[in-house]
């Protein structure tokens, strides 16, 4: 629903219930609420060098977000 999230793709739910989603065309990875209707944070964007993110996951061993381009 967020106008800054264009072509949502690659959704991941962390063990703590956080919802992460890639914006394939908006060149972003965002955290959204559980319903997917509200953006909570933009984690990375085109300004960080992201190009066409298609997958995202959270590594619980080292507490890192991994993004596939």
Secondary structure as GFF3:
##gff-version 3
##sequence-region A 1 69
A	DSSP	beta_strand	8	13	.	.	.	ID=ss1
A	DSSP	beta_strand	19	23	.	.	.	ID=ss2
A	DSSP	beta_strand	28	32	.	.	.	ID=ss3
A	DSSP	beta_strand	39	44	.	.	.	ID=ss4
A	DSSP	three_ten_helix	46	48	.	.	.	ID=ss5
A	DSSP	beta_strand	55	59	.	.	.	ID=ss6
A	DSSP	beta_strand	64	68	.	.	.	ID=ss7
###
